[in-house]
Amino acid sequence: MIFQTIIEPFRIKSVESIRMTTPEERAHFLREAHYNPFLLPSDKVLIDLLTDSGTSAMSNRQWAAMMLGDESYAGAKSWERFFEEVNDLTGMPHILPTHQGRAAERILYGYLGGKGKYFFSNTHFDTTRANIEFSGATAIDLPCPEGKNFDSDEPFKGNLDTAALKKKIVEVGAKNVAAVILTVTNNSGGGQPVSMANAREVSGICRQYHIPLVLDCCRVAENAWFIRHREAEYEHLTYREIAQEMFSLADAAVMSVKKDGLVNMGGFLALRDQASSDACTNLLIITEGFATYGGLSGRDMEAIAVGLEEVFEADYLHYRIRSTAYLGEHIRNKGVPVIYPIGGHAVYVDARRLYPHIPPHEFPGQALVCELYQIGGIRSVEVGSVMFGKYDANGGFVPASQELVRLAIPRRVYTQSHMDYVIEVFDEILRRREQVKGYRITQEPPFLRHFTAHFEPFGAPA
Ligand SMILES: *Cc1c(COP(=O)(O)O)cnc(C)c1O
């Protein structure tokens, strides 16, 4: 007997109340937040799908491990536990603990980068690109062409375009390529997975040209689920073995353990080669901390060591991927345009197709973000012209290439009834779709404006 209902493979020992709000209250809170949910206090949010980063619920085993934290400055027991876990997973001998992913990126890309250097990736995550560009180097995205089609059902839309990679390496000269970065899953590319075949091919190209391959492995466990279920030769391996095989193809790895580490803060840099490790360790000691704790306390390292084991448990991963797909497939069946197939950590709604009457410069994604909060108290994030739109030299608006809204699912936090509620909210979203108006920006900072910009809906009283 195979049951259809996928239950959460845990029971709840400690709870955190969420405060119910009325539509009238939410209209008031939204106005006070200048129609930007980043400016909402979290206690005014019913279901928070802003990010899956650092929002996981820890297990009883992780909390118990925290009590074993050894806070010695050097050579702590907790460091040994952390080292053994990360070393076993990545197969890399040099492990540098950092306070989060971008600290590992700053160290590695600062070391490899610099003026005149190039980085190629399936898609650089925004902090990755920022750290590369800060070093003076250039970051170029080479996503596979099928990733641009939101409706087709290719299994690995997160892949890197290997033909384009070979062409680019020849074009800029192999000695000017600082590294190739494979982001698994491809966060900025809709959370789509990367196949082992693609990773193997990318690795082969890198070895041929003596270019280091870096795995940005924030969601390597979720990616392993897709490989096992979509790449025939991997169905007999465990998820952890699949991840280990992927690490074996790379020369270095950076991880924000705020994702698949199942903790609220932390990261690491793993390296194969001694010379890079020596150079990066110097930078670690200057900016993060001594080599055996870096940016972490002993208790953090204990919780990460346990989280990196739990995240590969078959029941957990199955629940994780299926529950994200549950939300995505249900709203898609109602007629909500989403990126398909559904990725591992989030559902991406195509706001341009949901609101075809709202032009990009009136921010259809922001309109949906506000609707989700107004109707259901749900917090989400715009990934479109608010985040990536620019102004040209004449002050003309240049929209982003797509207008998406991301519903990111925190790990082990919400139950199926929370998701059923979100699905129901979309009924009302669809009912009101033609009345929804666009937004104008009334105040914006020079950088990263999505965090702090103020908005106003068209047609609102001044
Ligand atoms: C989150 C993330 C990072 C950065 O990690 P932080 O812990 O937020 O600094 C880098 N790459 C990818 C793919 C990410 O998802």
The ligand as an ORCA input file, in Angstrom:
! r2SCAN-3c Opt
* xyz 0 1
  C      22.632     32.159      0.202
  C      23.579     31.927     -0.878
  C      24.870     32.442     -0.852
  C      25.354     33.394      0.237
  O      25.262     32.878      1.506
  P      24.963     33.779      2.802
  O      25.001     32.811      3.930
  O      23.628     34.433      2.623
  O      26.053     34.790      2.907
  C      25.721     32.112     -1.893
  N      25.320     31.343     -2.918
  C      24.071     30.840     -2.988
  C      23.681     29.975     -4.135
  C      23.150     31.117     -1.979
  O      21.906     30.619     -2.064
*
